[in-house]
Amino acid sequence: MESITSVVKSSVKTIRKCILCEEREAEYCIKGLIKDCYCKECALEQFSDLGLLEKIS
């Protein structure tokens, strides 16, 4: 039987914040580096091409 803590953790979606503006939800990250996440606006401003980034599911 699962503990209540593991059930709660698995049911709560982790919302990542953009590392630049720290206000909006992150939608993109650098391929292979999930810790560096960006909202769409900041990603476009920094990289100009969203093809360089991976969409967070």
PDB file of N, CA, C and O in Angstrom:
ATOM      1  N   MET A   1       0.841  -1.188   0.000  1.00  0.00           N
ATOM      2  CA  MET A   1       0.000   0.000   0.000  1.00  0.00           C
ATOM      3  C   MET A   1       0.880   1.243   0.000  1.00  0.00           C
ATOM      4  O   MET A   1       1.880   1.305   0.715  1.00  0.00           O
ATOM      5  N   GLU A   2       0.501   2.237  -0.809  1.00  0.00           N
ATOM      6  CA  GLU A   2       1.283   3.472  -0.911  1.00  0.00           C
ATOM      7  C   GLU A   2       1.015   4.391   0.280  1.00  0.00           C
ATOM      8  O   GLU A   2      -0.084   4.417   0.834  1.00  0.00           O
ATOM      9  N   SER A   3       2.040   5.137   0.655  1.00  0.00           N
ATOM     10  CA  SER A   3       1.846   6.107   1.729  1.00  0.00           C
ATOM     11  C   SER A   3       1.093   7.317   1.185  1.00  0.00           C
ATOM     12  O   SER A   3       1.088   7.558  -0.022  1.00  0.00           O
ATOM     13  N   ILE A   4       0.479   8.052   2.049  1.00  0.00           N
ATOM     14  CA  ILE A   4      -0.287   9.232   1.647  1.00  0.00           C
ATOM     15  C   ILE A   4       0.619  10.275   0.997  1.00  0.00           C
ATOM     16  O   ILE A   4       0.190  10.986   0.089  1.00  0.00           O
ATOM     17  N   THR A   5       1.849  10.372   1.446  1.00  0.00           N
ATOM     18  CA  THR A   5       2.801  11.327   0.875  1.00  0.00           C
ATOM     19  C   THR A   5       3.092  11.014  -0.587  1.00  0.00           C
ATOM     20  O   THR A   5       3.102  11.919  -1.421  1.00  0.00           O
ATOM     21  N   SER A   6       3.327   9.763  -0.904  1.00  0.00           N
ATOM     22  CA  SER A   6       3.626   9.403  -2.289  1.00  0.00           C
ATOM     23  C   SER A   6       2.416   9.594  -3.189  1.00  0.00           C
ATOM     24  O   SER A   6       2.573   9.948  -4.358  1.00  0.00           O
ATOM     25  N   VAL A   7       1.211   9.367  -2.673  1.00  0.00           N
ATOM     26  CA  VAL A   7      -0.002   9.580  -3.455  1.00  0.00           C
ATOM     27  C   VAL A   7      -0.179  11.059  -3.765  1.00  0.00           C
ATOM     28  O   VAL A   7      -0.500  11.420  -4.897  1.00  0.00           O
ATOM     29  N   VAL A   8       0.027  11.912  -2.777  1.00  0.00           N
ATOM     30  CA  VAL A   8      -0.118  13.352  -2.970  1.00  0.00           C
ATOM     31  C   VAL A   8       0.928  13.871  -3.939  1.00  0.00           C
ATOM     32  O   VAL A   8       0.602  14.662  -4.824  1.00  0.00           O
ATOM     33  N   LYS A   9       2.171  13.448  -3.797  1.00  0.00           N
ATOM     34  CA  LYS A   9       3.242  13.893  -4.685  1.00  0.00           C
ATOM     35  C   LYS A   9       2.983  13.489  -6.125  1.00  0.00           C
ATOM     36  O   LYS A   9       3.261  14.262  -7.042  1.00  0.00           O
ATOM     37  N   SER A  10       2.461  12.307  -6.339  1.00  0.00           N
ATOM     38  CA  SER A  10       2.214  11.857  -7.700  1.00  0.00           C
ATOM     39  C   SER A  10       1.010  12.538  -8.329  1.00  0.00           C
ATOM     40  O   SER A  10       0.913  12.604  -9.554  1.00  0.00           O
ATOM     41  N   SER A  11       0.093  13.045  -7.515  1.00  0.00           N
ATOM     42  CA  SER A  11      -1.106  13.678  -8.064  1.00  0.00           C
ATOM     43  C   SER A  11      -0.939  15.178  -8.291  1.00  0.00           C
ATOM     44  O   SER A  11      -1.753  15.788  -8.983  1.00  0.00           O
ATOM     45  N   VAL A  12       0.092  15.776  -7.726  1.00  0.00           N
ATOM     46  CA  VAL A  12       0.324  17.213  -7.862  1.00  0.00           C
ATOM     47  C   VAL A  12       1.293  17.452  -9.008  1.00  0.00           C
ATOM     48  O   VAL A  12       2.399  16.912  -9.007  1.00  0.00           O
ATOM     49  N   LYS A  13       0.890  18.255  -9.983  1.00  0.00           N
ATOM     50  CA  LYS A  13       1.757  18.583 -11.113  1.00  0.00           C
ATOM     51  C   LYS A  13       2.737  19.672 -10.675  1.00  0.00           C
ATOM     52  O   LYS A  13       2.347  20.676 -10.079  1.00  0.00           O
ATOM     53  N   THR A  14       3.983  19.457 -10.977  1.00  0.00           N
ATOM     54  CA  THR A  14       4.998  20.452 -10.670  1.00  0.00           C
ATOM     55  C   THR A  14       4.941  21.556 -11.711  1.00  0.00           C
ATOM     56  O   THR A  14       5.079  21.303 -12.908  1.00  0.00           O
ATOM     57  N   ILE A  15       4.738  22.776 -11.251  1.00  0.00           N
ATOM     58  CA  ILE A  15       4.709  23.920 -12.150  1.00  0.00           C
ATOM     59  C   ILE A  15       6.055  24.611 -12.058  1.00  0.00           C
ATOM     60  O   ILE A  15       6.459  25.083 -10.996  1.00  0.00           O
ATOM     61  N   ARG A  16       6.738  24.661 -13.184  1.00  0.00           N
ATOM     62  CA  ARG A  16       8.049  25.308 -13.223  1.00  0.00           C
ATOM     63  C   ARG A  16       7.884  26.748 -13.652  1.00  0.00           C
ATOM     64  O   ARG A  16       7.070  27.061 -14.522  1.00  0.00           O
ATOM     65  N   LYS A  17       8.646  27.605 -13.051  1.00  0.00           N
ATOM     66  CA  LYS A  17       8.646  29.015 -13.399  1.00  0.00           C
ATOM     67  C   LYS A  17       9.825  29.314 -14.320  1.00  0.00           C
ATOM     68  O   LYS A  17      10.861  28.652 -14.265  1.00  0.00           O
ATOM     69  N   CYS A  18       9.649  30.296 -15.143  1.00  0.00           N
ATOM     70  CA  CYS A  18      10.707  30.749 -16.040  1.00  0.00           C
ATOM     71  C   CYS A  18      11.893  31.235 -15.207  1.00  0.00           C
ATOM     72  O   CYS A  18      11.716  31.957 -14.227  1.00  0.00           O
ATOM     73  N   ILE A  19      13.099  30.836 -15.604  1.00  0.00           N
ATOM     74  CA  ILE A  19      14.280  31.243 -14.831  1.00  0.00           C
ATOM     75  C   ILE A  19      14.667  32.696 -15.078  1.00  0.00           C
ATOM     76  O   ILE A  19      15.457  33.256 -14.318  1.00  0.00           O
ATOM     77  N   LEU A  20      14.132  33.313 -16.119  1.00  0.00           N
ATOM     78  CA  LEU A  20      14.474  34.706 -16.409  1.00  0.00           C
ATOM     79  C   LEU A  20      13.501  35.688 -15.756  1.00  0.00           C
ATOM     80  O   LEU A  20      13.920  36.551 -14.984  1.00  0.00           O
ATOM     81  N   CYS A  21      12.218  35.565 -16.055  1.00  0.00           N
ATOM     82  CA  CYS A  21      11.253  36.521 -15.511  1.00  0.00           C
ATOM     83  C   CYS A  21      10.706  36.072 -14.154  1.00  0.00           C
ATOM     84  O   CYS A  21      10.214  36.900 -13.386  1.00  0.00           O
ATOM     85  N   GLU A  22      10.784  34.790 -13.854  1.00  0.00           N
ATOM     86  CA  GLU A  22      10.314  34.202 -12.601  1.00  0.00           C
ATOM     87  C   GLU A  22       8.840  34.495 -12.307  1.00  0.00           C
ATOM     88  O   GLU A  22       8.406  34.419 -11.157  1.00  0.00           O
ATOM     89  N   GLU A  23       8.074  34.829 -13.350  1.00  0.00           N
ATOM     90  CA  GLU A  23       6.656  35.135 -13.158  1.00  0.00           C
ATOM     91  C   GLU A  23       5.753  34.148 -13.892  1.00  0.00           C
ATOM     92  O   GLU A  23       4.764  33.671 -13.336  1.00  0.00           O
ATOM     93  N   ARG A  24       6.094  33.848 -15.126  1.00  0.00           N
ATOM     94  CA  ARG A  24       5.242  32.995 -15.950  1.00  0.00           C
ATOM     95  C   ARG A  24       5.665  31.534 -15.864  1.00  0.00           C
ATOM     96  O   ARG A  24       6.799  31.213 -15.508  1.00  0.00           O
ATOM     97  N   GLU A  25       4.720  30.661 -16.201  1.00  0.00           N
ATOM     98  CA  GLU A  25       4.997  29.231 -16.214  1.00  0.00           C
ATOM     99  C   GLU A  25       5.936  28.895 -17.369  1.00  0.00           C
ATOM    100  O   GLU A  25       5.758  29.375 -18.489  1.00  0.00           O
ATOM    101  N   ALA A  26       6.926  28.072 -17.084  1.00  0.00           N
ATOM    102  CA  ALA A  26       7.891  27.668 -18.105  1.00  0.00           C
ATOM    103  C   ALA A  26       7.245  26.698 -19.085  1.00  0.00           C
ATOM    104  O   ALA A  26       6.511  25.793 -18.689  1.00  0.00           O
ATOM    105  N   GLU A  27       7.528  26.899 -20.369  1.00  0.00           N
ATOM    106  CA  GLU A  27       7.005  26.031 -21.422  1.00  0.00           C
ATOM    107  C   GLU A  27       8.114  25.344 -22.203  1.00  0.00           C
ATOM    108  O   GLU A  27       7.868  24.341 -22.873  1.00  0.00           O
ATOM    109  N   TYR A  28       9.338  25.875 -22.127  1.00  0.00           N
ATOM    110  CA  TYR A  28      10.453  25.356 -22.913  1.00  0.00           C
ATOM    111  C   TYR A  28      11.685  25.198 -22.036  1.00  0.00           C
ATOM    112  O   TYR A  28      11.848  25.900 -21.038  1.00  0.00           O
ATOM    113  N   CYS A  29      12.556  24.260 -22.426  1.00  0.00           N
ATOM    114  CA  CYS A  29      13.838  24.104 -21.749  1.00  0.00           C
ATOM    115  C   CYS A  29      14.896  23.777 -22.803  1.00  0.00           C
ATOM    116  O   CYS A  29      14.574  23.358 -23.915  1.00  0.00           O
ATOM    117  N   ILE A  30      16.139  23.971 -22.442  1.00  0.00           N
ATOM    118  CA  ILE A  30      17.237  23.616 -23.332  1.00  0.00           C
ATOM    119  C   ILE A  30      17.265  22.100 -23.426  1.00  0.00           C
ATOM    120  O   ILE A  30      17.161  21.405 -22.415  1.00  0.00           O
ATOM    121  N   LYS A  31      17.405  21.593 -24.638  1.00  0.00           N
ATOM    122  CA  LYS A  31      17.393  20.144 -24.840  1.00  0.00           C
ATOM    123  C   LYS A  31      18.433  19.475 -23.955  1.00  0.00           C
ATOM    124  O   LYS A  31      19.619  19.798 -24.014  1.00  0.00           O
ATOM    125  N   GLY A  32      17.970  18.535 -23.133  1.00  0.00           N
ATOM    126  CA  GLY A  32      18.851  17.803 -22.241  1.00  0.00           C
ATOM    127  C   GLY A  32      19.077  18.459 -20.894  1.00  0.00           C
ATOM    128  O   GLY A  32      19.661  17.836 -20.007  1.00  0.00           O
ATOM    129  N   LEU A  33      18.636  19.690 -20.711  1.00  0.00           N
ATOM    130  CA  LEU A  33      18.811  20.398 -19.439  1.00  0.00           C
ATOM    131  C   LEU A  33      17.447  20.853 -18.920  1.00  0.00           C
ATOM    132  O   LEU A  33      17.002  21.960 -19.224  1.00  0.00           O
ATOM    133  N   ILE A  34      16.802  20.022 -18.160  1.00  0.00           N
ATOM    134  CA  ILE A  34      15.451  20.345 -17.714  1.00  0.00           C
ATOM    135  C   ILE A  34      15.443  21.438 -16.644  1.00  0.00           C
ATOM    136  O   ILE A  34      14.393  22.025 -16.383  1.00  0.00           O
ATOM    137  N   LYS A  35      16.569  21.719 -16.030  1.00  0.00           N
ATOM    138  CA  LYS A  35      16.574  22.717 -14.957  1.00  0.00           C
ATOM    139  C   LYS A  35      16.501  24.152 -15.488  1.00  0.00           C
ATOM    140  O   LYS A  35      16.044  25.043 -14.773  1.00  0.00           O
ATOM    141  N   ASP A  36      16.938  24.392 -16.717  1.00  0.00           N
ATOM    142  CA  ASP A  36      16.889  25.726 -17.303  1.00  0.00           C
ATOM    143  C   ASP A  36      15.620  25.844 -18.154  1.00  0.00           C
ATOM    144  O   ASP A  36      15.610  25.448 -19.320  1.00  0.00           O
ATOM    145  N   CYS A  37      14.560  26.388 -17.567  1.00  0.00           N
ATOM    146  CA  CYS A  37      13.261  26.451 -18.233  1.00  0.00           C
ATOM    147  C   CYS A  37      12.839  27.904 -18.462  1.00  0.00           C
ATOM    148  O   CYS A  37      13.136  28.793 -17.663  1.00  0.00           O
ATOM    149  N   TYR A  38      12.136  28.115 -19.578  1.00  0.00           N
ATOM    150  CA  TYR A  38      11.758  29.465 -20.000  1.00  0.00           C
ATOM    151  C   TYR A  38      10.293  29.526 -20.401  1.00  0.00           C
ATOM    152  O   TYR A  38       9.746  28.552 -20.917  1.00  0.00           O
ATOM    153  N   CYS A  39       9.661  30.661 -20.168  1.00  0.00           N
ATOM    154  CA  CYS A  39       8.326  30.884 -20.712  1.00  0.00           C
ATOM    155  C   CYS A  39       8.497  31.187 -22.207  1.00  0.00           C
ATOM    156  O   CYS A  39       9.612  31.443 -22.660  1.00  0.00           O
ATOM    157  N   LYS A  40       7.420  31.160 -22.959  1.00  0.00           N
ATOM    158  CA  LYS A  40       7.521  31.344 -24.403  1.00  0.00           C
ATOM    159  C   LYS A  40       8.109  32.712 -24.756  1.00  0.00           C
ATOM    160  O   LYS A  40       8.941  32.813 -25.657  1.00  0.00           O
ATOM    161  N   GLU A  41       7.686  33.753 -24.058  1.00  0.00           N
ATOM    162  CA  GLU A  41       8.151  35.104 -24.355  1.00  0.00           C
ATOM    163  C   GLU A  41       9.661  35.245 -24.138  1.00  0.00           C
ATOM    164  O   GLU A  41      10.366  35.785 -24.990  1.00  0.00           O
ATOM    165  N   CYS A  42      10.145  34.762 -23.007  1.00  0.00           N
ATOM    166  CA  CYS A  42      11.580  34.855 -22.707  1.00  0.00           C
ATOM    167  C   CYS A  42      12.393  33.950 -23.630  1.00  0.00           C
ATOM    168  O   CYS A  42      13.502  34.307 -24.027  1.00  0.00           O
ATOM    169  N   ALA A  43      11.852  32.784 -23.973  1.00  0.00           N
ATOM    170  CA  ALA A  43      12.550  31.873 -24.883  1.00  0.00           C
ATOM    171  C   ALA A  43      12.734  32.516 -26.251  1.00  0.00           C
ATOM    172  O   ALA A  43      13.814  32.433 -26.838  1.00  0.00           O
ATOM    173  N   LEU A  44      11.694  33.149 -26.756  1.00  0.00           N
ATOM    174  CA  LEU A  44      11.802  33.820 -28.055  1.00  0.00           C
ATOM    175  C   LEU A  44      12.786  34.982 -27.998  1.00  0.00           C
ATOM    176  O   LEU A  44      13.543  35.210 -28.941  1.00  0.00           O
ATOM    177  N   GLU A  45      12.772  35.707 -26.901  1.00  0.00           N
ATOM    178  CA  GLU A  45      13.675  36.852 -26.742  1.00  0.00           C
ATOM    179  C   GLU A  45      15.135  36.406 -26.660  1.00  0.00           C
ATOM    180  O   GLU A  45      16.014  37.053 -27.228  1.00  0.00           O
ATOM    181  N   GLN A  46      15.394  35.306 -25.957  1.00  0.00           N
ATOM    182  CA  GLN A  46      16.763  34.844 -25.751  1.00  0.00           C
ATOM    183  C   GLN A  46      17.320  34.031 -26.918  1.00  0.00           C
ATOM    184  O   GLN A  46      18.501  34.141 -27.249  1.00  0.00           O
ATOM    185  N   PHE A  47      16.465  33.214 -27.542  1.00  0.00           N
ATOM    186  CA  PHE A  47      16.960  32.258 -28.535  1.00  0.00           C
ATOM    187  C   PHE A  47      16.489  32.536 -29.959  1.00  0.00           C
ATOM    188  O   PHE A  47      17.093  32.035 -30.907  1.00  0.00           O
ATOM    189  N   SER A  48      15.451  33.305 -30.131  1.00  0.00           N
ATOM    190  CA  SER A  48      14.878  33.650 -31.438  1.00  0.00           C
ATOM    191  C   SER A  48      14.305  32.449 -32.197  1.00  0.00           C
ATOM    192  O   SER A  48      13.460  32.632 -33.073  1.00  0.00           O
ATOM    193  N   ASP A  49      14.739  31.245 -31.888  1.00  0.00           N
ATOM    194  CA  ASP A  49      14.278  30.047 -32.585  1.00  0.00           C
ATOM    195  C   ASP A  49      13.904  28.991 -31.558  1.00  0.00           C
ATOM    196  O   ASP A  49      14.769  28.440 -30.876  1.00  0.00           O
ATOM    197  N   LEU A  50      12.601  28.711 -31.451  1.00  0.00           N
ATOM    198  CA  LEU A  50      12.153  27.734 -30.472  1.00  0.00           C
ATOM    199  C   LEU A  50      12.567  26.315 -30.846  1.00  0.00           C
ATOM    200  O   LEU A  50      12.438  25.402 -30.031  1.00  0.00           O
ATOM    201  N   GLY A  51      13.060  26.119 -32.063  1.00  0.00           N
ATOM    202  CA  GLY A  51      13.547  24.808 -32.481  1.00  0.00           C
ATOM    203  C   GLY A  51      14.797  24.376 -31.715  1.00  0.00           C
ATOM    204  O   GLY A  51      15.137  23.193 -31.684  1.00  0.00           O
ATOM    205  N   LEU A  52      15.472  25.337 -31.104  1.00  0.00           N
ATOM    206  CA  LEU A  52      16.658  25.020 -30.297  1.00  0.00           C
ATOM    207  C   LEU A  52      16.272  24.459 -28.933  1.00  0.00           C
ATOM    208  O   LEU A  52      17.103  23.895 -28.222  1.00  0.00           O
ATOM    209  N   LEU A  53      15.004  24.621 -28.582  1.00  0.00           N
ATOM    210  CA  LEU A  53      14.533  24.231 -27.257  1.00  0.00           C
ATOM    211  C   LEU A  53      13.570  23.054 -27.344  1.00  0.00           C
ATOM    212  O   LEU A  53      13.066  22.707 -28.412  1.00  0.00           O
ATOM    213  N   GLU A  54      13.336  22.459 -26.188  1.00  0.00           N
ATOM    214  CA  GLU A  54      12.415  21.334 -26.074  1.00  0.00           C
ATOM    215  C   GLU A  54      11.163  21.799 -25.341  1.00  0.00           C
ATOM    216  O   GLU A  54      11.256  22.447 -24.298  1.00  0.00           O
ATOM    217  N   LYS A  55      10.004  21.473 -25.880  1.00  0.00           N
ATOM    218  CA  LYS A  55       8.730  21.829 -25.253  1.00  0.00           C
ATOM    219  C   LYS A  55       8.522  20.949 -24.026  1.00  0.00           C
ATOM    220  O   LYS A  55       8.684  19.731 -24.092  1.00  0.00           O
ATOM    221  N   ILE A  56       8.163  21.575 -22.908  1.00  0.00           N
ATOM    222  CA  ILE A  56       7.893  20.827 -21.682  1.00  0.00           C
ATOM    223  C   ILE A  56       6.477  20.279 -21.773  1.00  0.00           C
ATOM    224  O   ILE A  56       5.532  21.009 -22.075  1.00  0.00           O
ATOM    225  N   SER A  57       6.343  18.990 -21.511  1.00  0.00           N
ATOM    226  CA  SER A  57       5.010  18.375 -21.595  1.00  0.00           C
ATOM    227  C   SER A  57       4.285  18.416 -20.284  1.00  0.00           C
ATOM    228  O   SER A  57       3.153  17.940 -20.189  1.00  0.00           O
TER     229      SER A  57
END
